[in-house]
Amino acid sequence: MKETLSVPNPEQIGNQNFAELLAAGNSVCLFVWQDSELWPVRYVSDNVESIFGYNKQQFIDREVHFKFLIHEDDLPRVNEEVKRLKSGETGFRITHNDYRIKHKNGRHVWVSDTTIIKMDTDDGVPLLFGYLIDITERKELEIKLETERNRLQLLLDATRLGTWEWNPQSNLTSFNDRWAQIFGWSREEIEQSPYSWSSRLHPDDYDRVWRAVKDHLDGITPFYESQHRIRHRDGHYVYVLDRGRVIERDEHGKATRYAGTVTDVTEQKQAEINARRAASAKNVFLANMSHEVRTPLHGILGLVSVLENTALDTHQHQLLMTVKESGDHLLQMLNDLLDLTRSEEGQLKLNKDVLELARILQHIESMYRAPIEEKGVKFIIHHSKALPERIFSDRARLIQILTNLLNNAVKFTEQGTIMLSIDWSVDPVTTTQAQAQGELLIKVRDTGAGIRDTQRIWQLFEQEHQGLSKKQSGSGLGLAIVRNLVQLLDGEIEVDSEPNRGTCFSLRLPMYAVYSDDVNHEALDKPKLPTLVSRRILIVDDNPINQLIVSEMLTSLDQHVTKVSSGHEAVEMLKQNTVDVVFMDLHMPTMDGIETTLKIRDLPIYQPHIVALTANAYPETRTHALRSGMDDYLTKPFVKADLARILNRLDKVKN
């Protein structure tokens, strides 16, 4: 006989049980309203106070009127929805659009309200039964997201950016309306696949662009950026600036969301192309004109030289000398102009040979001693005993640099001193019995008018006009020529000047000292780099192209290189790893090179040698960088030899 388990009878479940269950929480509240003016509350669950701040009795005693708690902007809509409910249009039940109830403390609570209508069986009065859910947290998040979405859309509309998103795993791609419009299509006409983009790429840009896309996809570059051409619907090509970044990867590290923007830069690119054409046409015109003018000028100066040797009285001789000086000045300007156009076209060449340095200095002194001292200005030439007797360089270009700098000093100096100093810095590592690699150090210092804007002077046809007399005016070509020639010789030039305090131009020209007649000119023209100690080096630069250039140079010098793209990454990296040298870009977003250096210097770590990298040649920027804790300073553009020189100098200091 089976034993029968005794199971108690289940408790009867009623409405009170459901009310207790709902009241146990603090997000769902039950209401019963009477369908009359102000919607008096006939019933409300006990947890109402936890949601709206008013207790149950306040609603029942009608100290608080529910209708007055509804936000004034939402009340008309709620009224209209109640009318639809009572009319039967909604089947005598409705879920209101979300609305706001004013809390006792003054804030507003967002609620979701589902209501049905029933008749009171006792007095026949319509009653509204509803449950309200507190959705404030979710609603505020929705509003915030919608606000951000609207802001982003306004930004995209204002900047006229096209957007794209690509899943490299599934190849699912999406473009916005603006992306399609840039190329003459509607979004509906564009297939949502990468082929819609790649098939329209200009053939000459195709490989380069896909390499840039893949480099970021593989983590080689911190982001993707490319300027290229895409075919428009009508057949012409549109220049675009395309930028993107991987924003999501799967558990295996593979990209699943690659998003970016496209900007139409056709107008700017066309202006750039036109400017280059105009510049090229201008240079061709100037070069041709200089040649055309040179022929009659040669005739004038030739006849002057003939007349110099004829019998002339004093007045005639003075007039002839005026013609000669004017002709010489015009010839110098034409030579400068021709060299400048050749330089801009990349046609300026060097003609290097073994030179006697003393003879060059004698030539310079013979040219400038008399005219400078005739002005009442003292002329001093100082040359170091360390100067080699012979060097391997371009005599004409070296003299051209010196004469332009001295012409500038003579023009702007009415009293005081003009000094030319020459020194030599040798690299003992590359020194042999026949030759030694080093740098010719040149300074041209004057006590003249000084320069207010030291950047403007390097520009073609630019000079400081304020306070200049006609006697001081010129073509504005000299210093532009100097800068181009110094760069052609792989050198560096800096200027330090203050108004009314004089000017100092400092040059470093790499070259060989020659100690033997048995030299290989071709080998001398390609100076050997020093043998360097292998070091751990960190490159900090937000530009991936700059990173790549510096990294390749240093790697070829047998250095161990790590790259980061921001100051924050550099600081975090140095907290975990020891580095010997940091090459630091000065101009980076969020945290620049100066600020990054200050933070590094505050770290309790082995302190690296920090080298500033910048295109800014202002002396005050250099001073600011060094004062912030940087150890060295390198101005862009630079070459591998410049990096080698800094590392070699560091080797010497360590030893």
C-alpha positions in Angstrom: 0.0 0.0 0.0 1.5 3.3 -1.1 2.1 6.0 1.5 0.2 9.2 0.5 2.0 12.5 1.2 -0.1 15.1 2.9 0.0 18.4 0.8 -1.6 21.4 2.5 -4.2 23.2 0.6 -2.7 26.2 -1.3 -3.5 29.6 0.0 -6.1 31.5 -1.9 -4.5 34.3 -4.0 -6.3 37.6 -4.2 -5.8 41.2 -5.4 -4.2 42.0 -2.0 -1.4 39.6 -2.8 -0.6 41.4 -6.1 -0.8 44.8 -4.4 1.7 43.6 -1.7 4.1 42.3 -4.4 4.1 45.5 -6.3 4.4 47.6 -3.2 7.5 45.7 -2.1 9.6 47.5 -4.8 10.2 51.2 -5.2 9.8 51.5 -9.0 6.2 50.4 -9.7 3.2 52.1 -8.2 -0.6 51.3 -8.5 -3.2 54.1 -8.8 -6.9 54.3 -9.2 -8.2 57.7 -10.2 -11.8 58.9 -10.4 -12.6 60.3 -13.8 -13.6 63.7 -12.7 -11.9 67.1 -12.4 -8.3 67.0 -11.1 -8.5 63.1 -11.3 -8.9 62.5 -7.5 -7.1 59.4 -6.3 -9.4 56.6 -5.0 -6.5 54.2 -4.3 -2.7 54.2 -4.4 -0.2 51.5 -3.3 1.7 52.0 -0.1 5.1 52.5 -1.9 4.0 55.8 -3.5 6.1 57.9 -1.1 9.3 56.1 -2.2 8.7 57.2 -5.8 7.0 60.7 -5.6 7.8 61.8 -2.0 4.1 62.2 -1.0 2.6 59.6 1.2 -0.5 57.5 0.5 -2.8 59.4 2.8 -2.0 62.8 1.2 -3.3 61.5 -2.1 -6.4 59.8 -0.5 -7.3 62.9 1.5 -6.8 65.0 -1.6 -4.1 67.2 0.0 -2.2 66.5 -3.2 -4.0 66.6 -6.6 -2.4 64.2 -9.1 -3.3 66.4 -12.1 -1.3 69.3 -10.6 1.8 67.1 -10.4 2.0 66.4 -14.1 4.6 68.6 -15.9 2.8 71.5 -17.6 4.5 70.7 -20.9 3.2 67.1 -20.7 -0.3 67.7 -19.3 -2.1 68.6 -22.7 -0.8 65.4 -24.2 -1.8 63.3 -21.3 -5.3 64.9 -21.3 -5.7 64.1 -25.0 -4.6 60.5 -24.5 -7.2 60.1 -21.6 -9.9 61.3 -24.0 -8.9 58.7 -26.5 -9.0 56.1 -23.8 -12.5 57.0 -22.7 -13.8 57.1 -26.3 -12.9 53.5 -26.8 -10.5 54.4 -29.6 -7.7 52.5 -27.9 -9.8 49.6 -26.7 -10.3 51.1 -23.3 -6.7 50.6 -22.4 -3.7 52.8 -23.2 0.1 53.1 -22.5 0.8 56.8 -22.3 3.8 58.3 -23.9 6.4 58.9 -21.2 5.7 62.0 -19.0 7.0 63.7 -15.9 5.6 63.9 -12.4 6.8 66.6 -10.0 8.4 65.0 -6.9 7.9 66.5 -3.5 11.5 67.8 -3.5 11.0 69.7 -6.7 12.7 67.4 -9.2 10.8 65.5 -11.9 10.2 61.8 -12.1 9.8 60.2 -15.6 7.1 57.6 -15.6 5.7 55.0 -18.0 1.9 54.8 -17.4 -0.4 52.0 -18.5 -4.1 52.7 -17.8 -7.5 51.0 -18.3 -11.0 52.3 -17.7 -13.6 50.5 -15.6 -17.0 51.4 -14.1 -17.4 51.6 -10.3 -20.1 48.8 -9.7 -21.4 50.8 -6.7 -22.0 54.3 -8.0 -21.4 53.9 -11.7 -18.5 56.4 -11.8 -15.8 55.7 -14.4 -12.5 54.8 -12.8 -9.0 54.8 -14.3 -6.8 51.9 -13.1 -3.1 52.4 -13.8 0.4 51.3 -12.9 3.2 53.8 -13.1 6.8 52.7 -13.5 9.6 55.0 -12.5 11.9 55.2 -15.6 13.8 58.3 -14.7 17.3 56.8 -14.9 16.6 55.1 -18.3 14.9 58.2 -19.6 17.7 60.6 -18.6 20.2 58.3 -20.3 18.0 58.3 -23.5 17.8 62.1 -23.4 21.6 62.3 -22.9 22.2 59.9 -25.8 19.8 61.7 -28.0 21.4 65.1 -27.2 24.8 63.7 -28.1 23.4 62.2 -31.2 21.9 65.5 -32.3 25.1 67.3 -31.4 27.1 64.9 -33.5 24.6 65.3 -36.4 24.8 69.1 -36.2 28.6 68.9 -36.2 28.5 66.5 -39.2 26.1 68.8 -41.0 28.1 71.9 -40.2 31.4 70.5 -41.3 29.8 68.6 -44.3 31.6 65.4 -43.3 30.8 62.1 -44.9 30.9 59.1 -42.5 31.6 55.4 -43.1 31.8 52.3 -41.0 33.2 48.9 -42.0 33.4 45.5 -40.4 36.5 43.9 -41.9 35.3 40.4 -40.8 31.9 40.4 -42.5 32.7 43.2 -45.0 29.4 44.9 -44.0 29.8 48.6 -44.7 27.6 51.6 -44.2 27.8 55.2 -45.5 25.8 58.2 -44.6 23.9 60.5 -47.0 26.7 63.1 -47.1 29.3 60.4 -48.1 27.2 59.4 -51.1 26.4 63.1 -52.0 30.1 64.0 -52.2 30.4 61.7 -55.1 27.1 62.5 -56.8 25.0 59.6 -55.6 22.1 59.0 -53.1 22.7 56.6 -50.2 20.1 54.2 -51.6 22.1 53.9 -54.9 25.4 53.0 -53.1 26.0 49.3 -52.4 26.8 48.9 -48.7 30.1 47.2 -49.3 33.8 48.3 -49.4 33.7 47.8 -53.2 31.5 51.0 -53.4 34.6 52.9 -52.2 37.5 50.9 -53.5 36.1 50.6 -57.1 36.0 54.4 -57.4 39.6 55.0 -56.1 42.0 56.6 -58.6 44.3 53.9 -60.0 47.4 55.9 -59.0 46.2 56.1 -55.4 44.9 52.6 -54.9 47.9 50.7 -53.6 49.0 53.6 -51.3 45.5 54.0 -49.8 45.0 50.3 -49.1 48.4 50.1 -47.5 47.5 52.9 -45.2 44.2 51.2 -44.3 46.0 47.9 -43.6 48.8 49.5 -41.6 46.2 50.8 -39.1 44.2 47.5 -39.2 47.4 45.6 -38.3 48.2 48.1 -35.5 51.3 49.6 -37.2 49.8 53.2 -37.2 47.6 54.7 -34.4 45.0 55.8 -36.9 44.3 55.8 -40.7 44.6 59.0 -42.7 44.9 59.5 -46.4 44.4 62.2 -49.0 43.4 60.6 -52.4 41.0 60.8 -55.3 37.6 59.1 -55.7 35.7 59.1 -59.0 32.5 61.2 -59.1 29.3 60.0 -60.8 29.9 62.3 -63.7 33.4 61.0 -64.3 35.7 63.6 -62.7 37.7 62.9 -59.6 37.1 64.4 -56.1 40.0 64.9 -53.7 39.1 63.8 -50.2 40.8 63.7 -46.8 39.9 60.3 -45.4 40.4 59.6 -41.7 39.5 56.5 -39.6 40.2 54.3 -36.7 39.4 50.8 -35.4 36.9 51.3 -32.6 36.1 47.7 -31.8 37.9 44.4 -31.8 36.8 40.8 -31.0 38.3 38.5 -28.3 41.1 37.6 -30.8 42.1 41.2 -31.4 40.6 41.3 -34.9 38.9 44.5 -35.9 35.1 44.3 -36.1 34.3 48.1 -36.4 36.5 50.4 -38.5 34.9 53.9 -38.7 35.8 57.2 -40.2 35.0 60.4 -42.0 35.5 61.9 -45.4 36.0 65.6 -46.2 35.8 67.0 -49.7 39.1 68.9 -50.1 38.9 69.3 -53.9 38.8 73.1 -53.8 41.8 73.4 -51.5 43.8 70.8 -53.5 43.0 72.6 -56.7 44.2 75.8 -55.2 47.4 74.1 -54.1 47.9 72.7 -57.6 47.3 76.1 -59.1 49.7 77.7 -56.6 52.4 75.2 -57.5 51.9 75.9 -61.2 51.9 79.6 -60.6 55.1 79.3 -58.5 56.7 77.2 -61.2 55.7 79.6 -63.9 57.0 82.5 -61.8 60.3 80.8 -61.3 60.6 80.0 -65.0 59.7 83.6 -65.8 62.2 85.1 -63.3 65.0 82.8 -64.5 64.3 83.7 -68.1 64.2 87.4 -67.3 67.4 87.2 -65.3 69.1 85.7 -68.3 67.6 88.2 -70.7 68.7 91.2 -68.5 72.2 89.7 -68.0 73.1 90.1 -71.7 72.7 93.9 -71.9 74.0 94.3 -68.4 77.2 92.5 -69.4 77.5 95.0 -72.2 77.1 98.0 -69.8 79.6 96.6 -67.3 82.0 95.7 -70.0 82.0 99.2 -71.5 82.5 100.6 -68.0 85.6 98.5 -67.5 86.9 99.8 -70.8 86.2 103.4 -70.0 87.9 103.1 -66.6 91.2 102.9 -68.4 90.7 106.0 -70.5 91.6 109.6 -69.7 88.7 110.9 -67.5 88.5 113.9 -65.3 87.5 113.5 -61.6 83.8 114.3 -62.2 83.6 111.8 -65.1 85.3 109.1 -63.1 82.8 109.6 -60.2 79.9 109.3 -62.6 81.4 106.2 -64.1 81.9 104.6 -60.7 78.3 105.3 -59.9 77.3 103.4 -63.0 79.6 100.5 -62.1 78.3 100.2 -58.5 74.7 100.3 -59.7 75.5 97.6 -62.4 77.3 95.4 -59.8 74.4 95.7 -57.4 72.0 94.7 -60.2 74.2 91.8 -61.2 74.3 90.5 -57.6 70.5 90.7 -57.4 70.2 88.8 -60.7 72.6 86.1 -59.5 70.6 85.7 -56.2 67.3 85.6 -58.1 68.6 82.9 -60.5 70.0 80.8 -57.6 66.7 81.1 -55.7 64.6 79.9 -58.6 67.0 77.1 -59.2 66.7 76.1 -55.6 62.9 76.1 -55.6 62.9 74.0 -58.7 65.4 71.6 -57.2 68.0 72.4 -59.8 70.6 74.1 -57.6 73.7 72.0 -57.6 76.9 71.8 -55.6 80.4 71.7 -57.0 82.6 70.5 -54.2 86.4 70.4 -54.2 89.4 70.7 -51.9 89.7 74.3 -50.8 92.2 76.4 -48.9 90.2 78.0 -46.1 92.7 80.8 -45.4 92.4 82.0 -49.0 88.6 82.2 -48.7 88.9 84.3 -45.6 91.5 86.5 -47.2 89.1 87.0 -50.1 86.3 88.0 -47.8 88.5 90.4 -45.9 89.6 92.1 -49.1 86.0 92.6 -50.1 84.6 94.0 -46.9 87.4 95.6 -44.8 87.5 98.9 -46.7 83.7 99.5 -47.2 83.0 98.6 -43.5 85.7 100.8 -42.1 84.7 103.7 -44.4 81.4 103.7 -42.5 83.2 104.1 -39.2 82.4 100.6 -38.2 85.0 98.2 -36.8 85.4 94.9 -38.7 86.8 91.9 -36.8 87.6 88.5 -38.3 88.3 85.9 -35.6 89.4 82.4 -36.7 90.2 79.5 -34.4 93.6 77.8 -34.3 91.7 74.6 -34.7 90.7 75.5 -38.3 92.1 73.0 -40.8 94.2 74.3 -43.7 92.0 72.6 -46.3 88.4 71.6 -46.5 86.2 69.7 -48.9 83.2 71.9 -49.9 81.7 74.2 -52.5 83.8 77.4 -52.6 81.2 79.5 -54.6 78.3 78.6 -52.2 80.4 79.1 -49.1 81.4 82.6 -50.3 77.9 83.3 -51.4 76.6 82.5 -47.8 79.3 84.7 -46.2 78.8 87.7 -48.6 75.0 87.7 -48.1 75.3 87.6 -44.4 77.9 90.3 -44.3 75.9 92.4 -46.8 73.0 92.3 -44.4 75.2 93.3 -41.5 76.8 96.2 -43.4 73.4 97.4 -44.5 71.9 97.6 -41.0 75.0 98.6 -39.0 75.8 102.4 -38.8 78.1 102.2 -35.8 79.9 99.7 -33.5 81.2 96.4 -34.7 80.7 93.7 -37.4 82.4 90.4 -36.4 83.0 87.3 -38.5 84.2 84.3 -36.4 85.1 80.9 -37.8 85.7 77.8 -35.7 86.0 74.0 -36.3 84.4 71.1 -34.5 85.9 67.8 -35.4 84.6 64.2 -34.9 87.6 62.2 -33.6 85.8 58.9 -34.5 86.0 59.6 -38.2 89.5 61.2 -38.1 92.2 59.5 -40.2 95.6 60.5 -41.5 94.0 61.8 -44.7 90.7 63.4 -43.5 88.4 64.2 -40.7 84.7 64.8 -40.6 83.6 67.9 -38.7 81.6 71.1 -38.8 82.6 74.6 -39.8 81.1 76.9 -37.2 80.4 80.4 -38.5 79.0 83.4 -36.7 78.3 86.8 -38.2 77.5 89.3 -35.4 76.7 93.0 -35.7 75.6 95.9 -33.4 73.1 97.2 -35.9 69.3 97.8 -36.0 68.3 94.2 -35.1 65.3 92.2 -36.3 61.8 92.2 -34.9 60.4 89.2 -36.7 63.1 86.6 -37.1 60.8 84.3 -39.1 59.8 86.7 -41.8 63.3 87.4 -42.9 63.7 83.9 -44.5 60.8 84.5 -46.8 61.3 85.5 -50.4 61.2 89.3 -51.1 60.5 89.9 -47.4 62.3 92.5 -45.2 61.5 94.6 -42.2 60.5 98.0 -43.6 59.7 99.8 -40.4 62.3 102.4 -39.7 64.3 101.6 -42.8 65.8 104.3 -45.0 66.2 103.9 -48.7 69.8 103.4 -48.0 68.9 100.2 -46.1 66.4 98.8 -48.6 67.1 95.8 -50.8 65.6 93.0 -52.8 64.7 90.8 -49.9 66.5 87.9 -51.6 69.7 87.6 -49.6 68.6 85.7 -46.5 66.2 83.4 -48.5 69.3 82.5 -50.6 71.4 81.8 -47.4 68.8 79.5 -45.9 68.5 77.5 -49.1 72.2 77.2 -49.6 72.7 76.1 -45.9 70.1 73.4 -46.4 71.7 72.4 -49.6 75.0 71.9 -47.7 73.1 69.8 -45.0 73.8 72.5 -42.5 71.8 74.5 -39.9 71.4 78.2 -39.4 69.9 80.1 -36.5 69.4 83.8 -35.8 69.4 85.6 -32.5 68.4 89.3 -32.6 66.7 92.1 -30.7 65.6 95.5 -32.1 68.4 98.1 -31.6 70.7 95.5 -30.0 72.1 93.8 -33.1 71.9 90.4 -34.7 73.9 87.2 -34.7 73.6 84.5 -37.4 75.1 81.1 -36.4 75.8 78.4 -38.9 76.9 74.8 -38.7 78.1 73.4 -42.0 79.2 69.7 -42.0 82.2 69.0 -44.2 85.6 67.2 -44.3 89.0 68.5 -43.3 91.6 67.2 -45.8 95.1 66.4 -44.6 96.4 64.6 -47.7 96.6 65.1 -51.4 95.4 61.5 -51.9 91.7 61.9 -51.4 88.6 60.3 -52.9 86.3 63.2 -53.8 83.3 60.9 -54.2 83.8 59.4 -50.8 84.2 62.8 -49.2 81.0 64.0 -50.7 79.2 61.3 -48.6 80.5 61.7 -45.1 80.7 58.6 -43.0 78.4 58.4 -40.0 80.1 57.7 -36.6 79.9 54.3 -34.9 77.4 54.6 -32.2 76.6 52.8 -29.0 73.3 50.9 -29.3 70.7 52.6 -27.1 67.0 52.2 -26.1 65.2 55.1 -27.7 61.7 56.3 -27.4 60.0 58.4 -30.2 57.1 60.6 -29.0 55.2 62.1 -31.9 51.5 62.2 -32.8 52.2 62.1 -36.5 52.7 58.6 -37.9 54.8 59.8 -40.8 57.2 61.6 -38.5 57.3 58.5 -36.4 58.2 56.4 -39.4 60.9 58.7 -40.7 62.7 59.1 -37.3 62.3 55.4 -36.6 63.8 54.3 -39.9 66.8 56.7 -39.4 67.5 55.4 -35.9 67.0 51.8 -36.8 69.6 52.2 -39.6 71.9 53.5 -36.9 71.5 50.2 -35.0 69.3 51.8 -32.2 66.5 50.0 -30.4 63.4 52.0 -31.1 59.9 52.2 -29.4 57.2 54.6 -30.7 54.3 56.2 -28.9 51.8 58.8 -30.2 51.1 61.0 -27.2 52.7 62.5 -24.1 50.4 60.4 -21.8 51.6 57.2 -23.5 55.2 58.3 -23.1 54.8 58.9 -19.3 53.1 55.6 -18.8 55.6 53.8 -20.9 58.6 55.3 -18.9 57.0 54.2 -15.6 57.4 50.6 -16.8 60.5 50.7 -19.0 64.0 52.2 -18.9 64.9 54.3 -21.9 68.2 56.1 -22.7 67.1 58.7 -25.1 63.7 60.3 -25.9 63.1 62.2 -29.2 60.1 64.4 -28.3 57.9 66.3 -30.7 57.1 69.7 -29.1 53.6 70.2 -30.7 51.2 67.4 -29.7 47.5 67.7 -28.8 46.3 67.3 -25.2 49.8 67.3 -23.7 52.6 68.9 -25.6 56.3 68.1 -25.5 57.1 70.7 -22.8 54.4 69.4 -20.4 55.4 65.8 -21.1 59.0 66.6 -20.3 58.1 68.3 -17.0 56.1 65.2 -16.0 58.9 62.8 -17.0 61.4 64.9 -14.9 59.1 64.4 -11.9 59.1 60.6 -12.2 61.3 58.6 -9.8 62.9 56.8 -12.7 66.2 56.6 -14.5 66.1 59.9 -16.4 66.6 59.7 -20.2 68.3 62.2 -22.4 65.4 64.2 -24.0 65.8 65.8 -27.4 63.2 68.3 -28.7 62.0 67.8 -32.3 60.3 70.8 -33.9 59.9 72.8 -37.1 59.9 76.0 -34.9 63.3 77.7 -35.2 62.5 80.6 -32.8 65.3 81.0 -30.2 62.8 81.5 -27.5 61.2 78.2 -28.3 64.6 76.5 -27.9 65.2 78.3 -24.7 61.8 77.3 -23.4 62.4 73.7 -24.3 65.8 73.5 -22.6 64.5 75.2 -19.5 61.7 72.7 -19.2 64.2 69.9 -18.7 65.1 68.9 -22.3 68.7 68.2 -23.0 69.0 68.9 -26.7 67.1 70.5 -29.6 66.7 69.5 -33.3 64.9 71.6 -35.9 63.0 70.0 -38.7 63.7 69.2 -41.4 66.8 67.1 -40.3 68.7 64.2 -41.7 70.1 61.0 -40.3 73.5 62.6 -39.8 71.8 65.1 -37.4 70.5 62.3 -35.2 73.9 60.5 -35.4 75.6 63.7 -34.3 73.4 64.1 -31.2 73.9 60.4 -30.2 77.6 60.6 -30.8 77.8 63.8 -28.7 76.0 61.9 -26.0 78.5 59.1 -26.2 81.3 61.5 -25.7 79.6 63.0 -22.6 79.0 59.6 -21.1 82.7 58.7 -21.7 
